[in-house]
Structure formats: C-alpha cells, structure tokens
Amino acid sequence: MGNESIELSFLSIFTLITFFIFLFVSKYSFKFKSGILLDKDFSKPQAFHHSAISRSGGIAGIISINIFLIIYYLLYSNFLLDYFLISNLMFIIGFLDDVKINISPSKRLVLMILFLLILIHFVPIKILNIDVPLLSSFLKNDIFSSLFLLLCFLFVVNGANLIDGFNGLLAINLIIINIILTYINIQNVNIELSFFIIAQIVILLSFLLFNFPNAKIFLGDSGSYLFGSLTALNTIMTNNLNPNYSSFFFCILLFYIFFEVFFSFIRKVFQKKSPVHPDNKHLHMLMFKKISIKFGRNNGNYINSVVINIVYSALTVPAILFAKDPLICRFWFFFLIVIYLLIYSRLYRLTKN
C-alpha cells in the first residue's frame, strides 16, 4: 500500500508538471528561431489546417518523458536505458524535419534504421514470446532477430507518423493501445512497467488538451516518432512479461498503425509511386473526404479522428476476451485485414466518384 500511494503521489505531481510543460511550449514555441516550428505548408497532401500551427508537441513530450525517467529512477533505483535511448534518438530524427533541416525521406529512413540497429544490438532488445513455431526458431538467430525487431519498430514508428494528420487521431489511438497494455500488466502485477505506461498516457492526454478538437500544437515528426517508438517498446516489453498472452493479440493491438504502412507501401508500388513520399490516398484521408462533405472541413478534422478510433476500438477491444488463445487471435488478425480492405475499397470508390 505504501508504494502504491507513493506512485499515485508521483503521478499526480507529474500530471501537473506535464500540463504546465505543454502550456508553456504551446504558448512560446512560435518564438523559437523566428517561428521555424510553425507548420505553414498548407499544400502538402497531409495538410488539413488553414492557419500556422506549431509542431512542438514532440518537444513537450520529450521533456516530460525525461523528467519521468528521473522520477522512475528515484522511485525504483532503475534507470530505463532502453526507453531513454530510443525516445531521445527517435525524437532527434523527427526534430530535424520539424525545424526544416532538409533531409530526404530515404535518408531519414536510413538514419532511423542505423539508430534502431545500434539500439537493438547494444541495449539489447529482444522478443521473447512469439507463438509461431517456425518464426520462433528463426528468432534464436541474432541476425534474424535483429532484422525482425527492426521491421517491427519501423512499421510502428512510421505508421504513427503516417496517421498523424488529424487532430487527436494518433494520440487517441496510442492512448487506447497503452490503456490495454496497462490493463494486461496490472492484471499480471507488472507494476513498474504499468507505472511508466500510465505516465505516457498522462503525457498524451495533456497533449490532447492542446490538440483536440481544435489544434494549438501538433506532435510534429518528433512527437510521432517519439510516441510511436515508445508504444512499440511498451508492446514488446508487455509481450515478454506476459507469455500467457498470444503474440498475435499484440499484433491486433498495433494492427491499424502497422497495416496502414504495409498497405500504403504495396499500393504505391502497384501505382508506380515512390513508397516513401506522401500522398492523399490513405484510409484516414479518404474517410475525411466523406465526413467533411457532411460536417464541413473544420469539424470533419476531429470527427474523422473520433470515428476511426471508435471503429478501431470496436474491432480491437473484444480481442481481450480471447487474448490468450493463439488460434482465435490469429484468425481475428486476418479478419481485421479483410475488414480494412473492404472499408478502404468502399471509401476509394465513393471518393473517386
């Protein structure tokens, strides 16, 4: 009981600290280097705003994360080196774009791959629980294991960046994922990991206060890379600590972020487009086109985020009931692929017409 009260006290204090960090950053970030953080590019495919908004959510996020890592060390005498390195390195890669340092998407991808491989090898990061026998045997090989982990991180981090275009879309999705991860860890008494994931939920909720329904700040590439990488690591750690849960259940949790990138890559290859350059044919963009016809462009922005996350929750949350059954989880994962493709094809035809 003593430890629980101390943790709750720390979380209460941390919630206040996080709120004021976001308040300060949202109020003064436009002054940074004469407004270099302001997003004024209204012509890009993923732009759905009409006024200059600061891409400073990642800055407030990384400050909050590092403060919590200090709190965590004071409470548990354990410095989370893996979380510290991955959050700060992913933040830096995204921040280069936020401050308009011109790095091509392919070069940024190479830089991300390099950083992730170094982290995976030297921290090290492993996947200990996977219920696919053939894949499980391959993961005993260090090279294959590193490449598999690299792909996992790349899909989630880039998926987070890809869907971060509407007010609250990414933040709400990550909050849902992390709430489910927290539930699993609390059920299995993984209190320390639960404590850190709850802190991330607090940060994302603080961000939402300044981004939803009307945006005062954006996460920016730095924020989407930061919270995408943290959520990927949270999922891997939860999977490792809870071997009684099917690894396919965690694939279900990350399905929307993962499959958006995978499908986008395949689609662009078939359309003879560059897979690393953005376009306006993603599911959330097609959904927005339909919603904005009825609700208008401004209201459609945040309503789109709500609709997508309601559908995501309706398809994902029931999987908790059979999360320990590998066979059902496997079928549910492929069921989600079918549902995604049906929704996408319907929206594509409607918006094309």
Stockholm file with secondary structure:
# STOCKHOLM 1.0

chainA/1-353         MGNESIELSFLSIFTLITFFIFLFVSKYSFKFKSGILLDKDFSKPQAFHHSAISRSGGIAGIISINIFLIIYYLLYSNFLLDYFLISNLMFIIGFLDDVKINISPSKRLVLMILFLLILIHFVPIKILNIDVPLLSSFLKNDIFSSLFLLLCFLFVVNGANLIDGFNGLLAINLIIINIILTYINIQNVNIELSFFIIAQIVILLSFLLFNFPNAKIFLGDSGSYLFGSLTALNTIMTNNLNPNYSSFFFCILLFYIFFEVFFSFIRKVFQKKSPVHPDNKHLHMLMFKKISIKFGRNNGNYINSVVINIVYSALTVPAILFAKDPLICRFWFFFLIVIYLLIYSRLYRLTKN
#=GR chainA/1-353 SS CHHHHHHHHHHHHHHHHHHHHHHHHHHHGGGGGGTTTEECCCSSTTCCCSSCEECCHHHHHHHHHHHHHHHHHHHHSCCCHHHHHHHHHHHHHHHHHHTTCCCCHHHHHHHHHHHHHHHHHHTTCCCCCCCCHHHHHHTTSHHHHHHHHHHHHHHHHHHHHHHTTSTTHHHHHHHHHHHHHHHHHHHTTCHHHHHHHHHHHHHHHHHHHTTSSSCSBCCHHHHHHHHHHHHHHHHHHHHHHCTTSCHHHHHHHTHHHHHHHHHHHHHHHHTTCCTTSCCSCSHHHHHHHHHHHHHCHHHHHHHHHHHHHHHHHHHHGGGGGGTTCHHHHHHHHHHHHHHHHHHHHHHHHHHHC
#=GC SS_cons         CHHHHHHHHHHHHHHHHHHHHHHHHHHHGGGGGGTTTEECCCSSTTCCCSSCEECCHHHHHHHHHHHHHHHHHHHHSCCCHHHHHHHHHHHHHHHHHHTTCCCCHHHHHHHHHHHHHHHHHHTTCCCCCCCCHHHHHHTTSHHHHHHHHHHHHHHHHHHHHHHTTSTTHHHHHHHHHHHHHHHHHHHTTCHHHHHHHHHHHHHHHHHHHTTSSSCSBCCHHHHHHHHHHHHHHHHHHHHHHCTTSCHHHHHHHTHHHHHHHHHHHHHHHHTTCCTTSCCSCSHHHHHHHHHHHHHCHHHHHHHHHHHHHHHHHHHHGGGGGGTTCHHHHHHHHHHHHHHHHHHHHHHHHHHHC
//
